[in-house]
Structure formats: C-alpha cells, structure tokens
Amino acid sequence: MELDILRHSCSHIMAQAVKGLWPETKLGIGPSIEDGFYYDFDKQEPFAPEDLAKIENKMQDIIKENLPFIREDLNKKDA
C-alpha cells in the first residue's frame, strides 16, 4: 500500500473516531500531507490535550474492527 493511501485512510479513521466521541463535530477536509495527515474539525469546544489520548484509543478500537476500505476511482459523469 502506498504511504499516501495509508495516510489518507488514517485521516478517515481519525474523523470517524472524533465523530464517535463528539457527534456534533462538523468535518472539514482531511488530506494526507508530506509528513502525515490532518483533518479540519469544527467543534463547539476546542480539543484539550487529554482528548488526544481519547481519539487515539477510539482509532485503535476502529482499526481492531477490521472494517473494509474500498477505494473507487470514478469519472465525473459516474461520480
């Protein structure tokens, strides 16, 4: 698996974790970048340092579910 695809997939897992912990959070974009990945979140209260451990633990739980990742490339017409 390409590193870029892995990073992009990780950003989706992080978004799922954040939505699971704080369902009211709105999602922005979550691309992979040269040194990893990030995600823009719109959340009423800012994240606290202790929230990072909660997010990481939730991500680990999601990964353990071993859900399938399916990537589809579509042309504009089909999308």
C-alpha positions as CSV (number, residue, x, y, z in Angstrom):
1,M,0.0,0.0,0.0
2,E,1.3,3.4,-0.9
3,L,2.1,5.7,2.1
4,D,-0.2,8.4,0.7
5,I,-3.1,6.0,0.6
6,L,-2.3,4.8,4.2
7,R,-2.2,8.4,5.5
8,H,-5.4,9.3,3.7
9,S,-7.1,6.2,5.3
10,C,-5.8,7.2,8.7
11,S,-7.4,10.6,8.3
12,H,-10.8,8.9,7.7
13,I,-10.3,6.7,10.8
14,M,-9.5,9.8,12.8
15,A,-12.6,11.6,11.5
16,Q,-14.7,8.5,12.4
17,A,-13.2,8.5,15.9
18,V,-13.8,12.2,16.5
19,K,-17.4,11.8,15.3
20,G,-17.9,8.8,17.6
21,L,-16.7,10.8,20.6
22,W,-18.2,14.2,19.7
23,P,-21.1,13.5,17.3
24,E,-21.9,17.2,16.9
25,T,-18.5,17.9,15.4
26,K,-18.5,19.0,11.8
27,L,-15.9,17.7,9.4
28,G,-13.8,19.7,7.1
29,I,-11.1,18.3,4.9
30,G,-8.6,15.5,5.8
31,P,-5.9,15.1,3.3
32,S,-2.6,13.3,3.5
33,I,0.4,15.6,3.5
34,E,4.1,15.2,3.1
35,D,4.7,14.4,6.8
36,G,1.5,12.6,7.7
37,F,-2.2,13.7,7.6
38,Y,-4.6,16.1,9.3
39,Y,-8.2,16.8,9.5
40,D,-10.1,20.1,9.9
41,F,-12.8,19.9,12.6
42,D,-15.5,22.4,13.6
43,K,-16.2,21.6,17.3
44,Q,-18.0,23.8,19.8
45,E,-15.3,23.5,22.4
46,P,-11.6,23.3,21.5
47,F,-9.8,20.0,21.8
48,A,-7.9,19.6,25.1
49,P,-4.6,17.8,25.4
50,E,-6.3,14.9,27.1
51,D,-8.6,14.5,24.1
52,L,-5.7,13.3,22.0
53,A,-5.5,10.1,24.0
54,K,-9.3,9.6,23.7
55,I,-9.1,10.0,19.9
56,E,-6.1,7.6,19.7
57,N,-7.8,5.0,21.8
58,K,-11.0,5.3,19.7
59,M,-8.9,5.0,16.5
60,Q,-7.4,1.8,17.8
61,D,-10.9,0.4,18.5
62,I,-12.0,1.2,15.0
63,I,-8.9,-0.4,13.5
64,K,-9.5,-3.5,15.5
65,E,-12.9,-3.8,13.9
66,N,-11.0,-4.6,10.7
67,L,-13.7,-2.9,8.5
68,P,-13.0,-2.9,4.8
69,F,-11.6,0.1,3.0
70,I,-12.9,0.3,-0.6
71,R,-11.4,2.8,-3.0
72,E,-13.2,3.6,-6.2
73,D,-12.0,5.8,-8.9
74,L,-14.9,7.4,-10.8
75,N,-15.1,9.7,-13.8
76,K,-17.1,12.9,-13.4
77,K,-20.1,11.5,-15.0
78,D,-20.3,8.5,-12.7
79,A,-19.5,10.5,-9.6
